[in-house]
Amino acid sequence: MGFWRVIGAVSKRDLDLSFNRIRFIQPGGAGARVRSSRRHGWFQPYLMIKWEEMRDGNSVEQKLTTATARREKPETLAMGRAARLAIRRNQHAGPTSGLAPGFVQANLAILPAALAQDFLHFCHRNPKPCPLIGISAPGDPHIPALGEDLDIRTDLPRYRVWRAGARVDEPNDIVKYWRDDLVAFAIGCSFSFEQALLDDGIELRHKTCDCTVSMYRTSVETVPAGPFHGPLVVSMRPMKPADAIRAVQITTRFPSVHGAPVHLGKPEMIGISDLASPDWGDPVPVRDDEIPVFWACGVTPQSVIMATRPEFCITHYPGAMLVTDRRNNEFAIM
C-alpha cells in the first residue's frame, strides 16, 4: 500500500487535498485554450501535476499533464530569476510592481494542510479575486512550474504572518516559520496585466506617483467554502472613461490574473466610502474627468483570514509579490 507525494505543481482543476495524498478529480469541461509564448502550439492555462508513488520505500515517478506547457529557454528567464535573487539577497525590499516586465507575478497564501482543501475550493468558487496559478506540495517551499529555483520562503520582499486572524509579524523571509504541513497557494496578480495597459498608452496612476496601488475592502461578500468567507478586496486605478473601456477590453484577455474589472465608478455602491483612505496601499488622486476602475484583488485572502481567523497562516505583504519565470502572454486567451 503506497501513498502519493506531489513533487511538482498541481493543475487549476478541482483537487481533493488531504494530509498525505492528492486525488485528481476529472472536471466536467475543458478550460479555455491559450496561445503559447512560442510561435506554434496551444496549451490550457493549467499547470502540470507530477507526483511520486511511494511503495515499500521505492519511488516510482509518474506524470499527468493537462497539456504541454511550453517553457522558455533558461536564458530568457533571466529577468524573473534576477528579480527573485535580488529579493532573496535583500537587495530589493519594496513593491514589485514594475520588476521583471513581461513576467507573471503572484499573490501568496500559505496554510496548514488541514485547511488546504477548503481553501482550494474557496479559490475555485471565487476565481476573480483568487485565480490559482500554482500550488505546492505539503511542506515543499517550491513550485517548479513557476520557477526552477523559486523558494517560497525567501523570494518575496516582505510577508505577513497571522495567528488566529491577528497579524503577528511582517518579516523579509519566513524560513523560521516554515513547517512540514504548510501548503503554498500562488494566486494571479493584476501586476501581470498592467504591462498590457501601459503598452496601450493607458496611464497607471500608482506608477506615475511611484507608490503601491490602492486597495479597498468592499461590502461584496465572497462565496464561502468550509470556514473561509469574507468580503471581496479590490484594487483601484483612476482612468478617463475612454481608457476605462479600453482597459476592460485589454484585461478581459487575462482571466488567470483577475481579468476584467468588477466595478466602474460610484465606489459607494460596493461599500467604499472614501477613496483617499485605502485599506491597503497608497491613495492616489482621481481627477474630475476620471472614474475609479476596480479590479478583484489577490489581497482578498487576507481579508478572508481576518474574518475566519485560522490558527496559523502566512501571506504576502500587499504590493510585495512573488516574481515567476512564466511570461504574461502565456496567460492571455486572445
N, C-alpha and C positions, 0 to 999 in steps of 0.2 A: 504494500500500500504506500503510495507516494504522495507528495504534495507539490503544488506549483509555486514557483517563486518568479515574480516578474523581474526581468533584468533590463528591459528597455522601457519605452514609453507606451502607454495604452492609447487606444483609439478614442475618438469622440463618439463612441457608441454607448448604449446602455451597458454598464458593467455592474457586477454584483461583487463588491469588495467585502472580504471578511478578514479576520486577523491573520490567517495563514494561507489563504488561497484567493485567486481571482477567477471567476467563472464568466466565460464570454457568452453573451445573450445575443442571438441573431435579431437585428432590428427589423421593423416591418417594411421599411423602404430605403431606397438608396439616397445618399446625400448628393448635394449639388456638385457638379463637376467644376474643376478649377483649372485654369490654364497654368501650366508649369512655368518655372523660370527658364527652362530650356526651350529650344525652338520647336521641338516635336514632343508630343505626348500630353496626356491628361492624367490627373490624379484627383482623388477625392480629398477634401480638406480634413482628413482624419489621419492620425498618426498610426504607426505600426505597433503591434503588440508582439513582444518577444519574451519568451519565458524558458525556464528550465524545469524539467520534471525530475524530481529527486527520488530515486528508488535505490534502497539498500546502499546508500552512500555514493551511488554513481549518478553523474549528471548527464542527462540526455537533452541537448538543446533543441527546442522546437521553435518554429516561427509561423506566424499567421499575419497576413497583411490584408488591408482593405484594398490596396492598390500600390503601385510603385511610387513612393515619394521621391521625387527627383531631388538630388542634392548637388550643390555647387562644389567645385573643386576646393580643396583646403585653402589655396592661396586667395580665393575670392572671399573667404570668410574673415579675413584679417581685421576688418573694422569692428565686427561684432565681438570677436575674441579680444581684440586690443582694448575695447571698452571694458570688458569684464576684467582683464588683467589689471588695468589701471584702477578699477574699483577694488579689486582684491588686494592690491598693494597700497590702498588708502591714498592713491594719487588723485582720485575724484570722489568727492563726498556730497555733491549737490544733486539737484534734479537731473534726470537722464533724458529729458526732452531735448532733442537735437543731437544726441550722441548717436554715432553709427547710423547716419542717414540711410534709409533703404532697408534696414534690418528690423525685424519684429521685436517689440518689447512686450513684456508680460507683467501683469499683476501677480501677486503671490499670496496664497493662503496655505498654511501648514497646520494639520490637525492630527490628533491621535487616530490610529487605525479603527478604533471602535466607532468613531464618528464619520469615517471616510465615506461609507456607502450612502448615508443620509445626505452628506454634503454633495456628493456626486449627483444624487437625484435632485437636490436643490439647484445645482448648476444647470442641469438639463431642463428643469421647469422654468428657469429664468435665463434663457440664452442671451438676451440683450445685455444685462449687466455682468453675466458670468459665462462668457464663451470660452469653454475649455480648449486649450491648445496642447496640453501635456499634463501627465500625472506620473509621479514617481512610485516606485515600489516602497512598501513599508520599511523604514529605516535607511533607505538609499537616498543620499543627497544629490543624486544625479538624474538628469533627464536627457539621455544621449541624443534623442531625436531633435532636441532644441539646441544642442551644443556639445561637441565631443568632450571638452574639458570642463564643462559647466559644473559649478559647485553651488548648490542652493545655499549653503551655509555662509559663503563669503562673497558672493558675486553681486550683491545689491549694495548700494551706498549706505542704506540705513533700513532697519527693521523695526517692527513693533511686537513686543512680547506681551501676551494677555494671560491673566489668570482670573477665572470666574467673571469674565467680562470687564475686568479693570486692566488698564494699561500699566504694566509694571516696569518696562524698560524700553529703550529705543537705541539698541546697540548698533555698531557698524558691522558686526558679524554675529552669528548665532551658534558658533562652534560649541560653546559651553552649555547651550540649551538643547542641543540635538539629542534625540532619543531614538532607540531602535524601533519604536512603534509609530513614528511620525510619517505621514504621507503628505507630499507637497503637490499642490494644485497650481499650475500655471494658467492664468486667465488672460485672454487677449486684451490689449491696451489700445486706447484711442491714439496714443502717440504714433501708432503704425499707420493710421490713415492721414495724419497731419501732413506728411510729406506730399501726399497726393493733392491736398488742398493748397499747399504752398506752390506746388508746381503749376497749379491752375491760376495763380495770382491772387488767391484769397488770403487776406491778412489774418494772422492769428495774434490776437492782442497780447496774450501772455508771453509770446515770443518777442513781440515789439517791446514789451515792458521788462523783458528778461526776468520773469517770475514764474511761479508754479500756477498751472491752470486752476480756475475757481471751481470748487466742488461743493455741492449742497445736498443735505438730507431732505427728501421730499415727503409729501403726505401719501404718496403712491405705495401701496403695500406689494411686496414680492409674493410669489406663490410659495407657500410653505412646503417643507419636506422634513419629516421627522421633527427634531427640535428646532430646526432652522427656519426663522421667519424674521421679518423686519422691513423697514422702509427702503425703497429704492434710492440710491445716490446717483446724482447726475453731475456731469461736468458742463461748464458753460463757456461759449465763445460768442462774443458780440459780432454781428455782421449786418451789412446792409441787406435789405430784402432780396435783391437780385443775387447777391452772393450766397444768402441762405438757401435759395432754391438750388443753386448750383452745388452747394455743399451736400444737400440731400441726394442729388444725383450721383455725386462722387462717392460718398461714404456708403451708399447702398451696395456698392461693389465689394465691401469688406465686412460681411456678416460675422466673420470669426474674430473681429476686433471691434465689436459693438455695432457696426453697421450704421444705418441712418439715424438721425435724431429722433428722440421720443417726444419732444415738445418744442414748439417755437413760440416766442413772445409770452406775455402775461404770466410771469413767474408765480403770481399768487394762485393761479389755477392748479398748481402742483405743490402748494404749501410753502413756497419760498417768499418770505415777507420782505427781505432786504438783500439785494444783490451785492451791496457793499460789505456784507458780513458773511462770507462763505464759511462753511463748517470745516473745510479743508482747503489748503492752497491759499492763494492771494487774491484780493479784489482787483478788478481791472475796470477802467472807465467804459461806460456804454454811452455812445454819443446819441444825440437827438434823432439822427437819421438811421439808427441801427435798432435791431431787435436782438434779444438774447436767444441763442440757439442751444438747446440742451441735448446732450447725449447720455445714454445709460453709462454708468461708470463702474470700473472694477474695484472701486473702494466700497462698493455695496457690501461685500463680505464683512468689512469692518463694522459697518452699521448693523449687520445681522448679528455679529459676535457680541456687540454691546447689548443687543436685545435678548439673545439666547444664553449668554454667559457660560460657554463651555469651560471646563475646569482648566484647560490649557490650550493655547494655540499661538501661532506666530503669523504675522502678515508683513507685507512690505510697508515702508513708510510712504505716505501719499506723495507721489511725484518721483519716488526713487524705485525704478523698475528693474526687472531682470532683462538684460540685453541678450538676445539669442543670435544664433547663426542662420536663422531662417529669413528669407527675403520677404519683404512686404508683398511683392507681386505674386508670391506663391499662394496667398490667401485671397486674392481678387477673383471674383466669379465672372467678370466680363472684361 
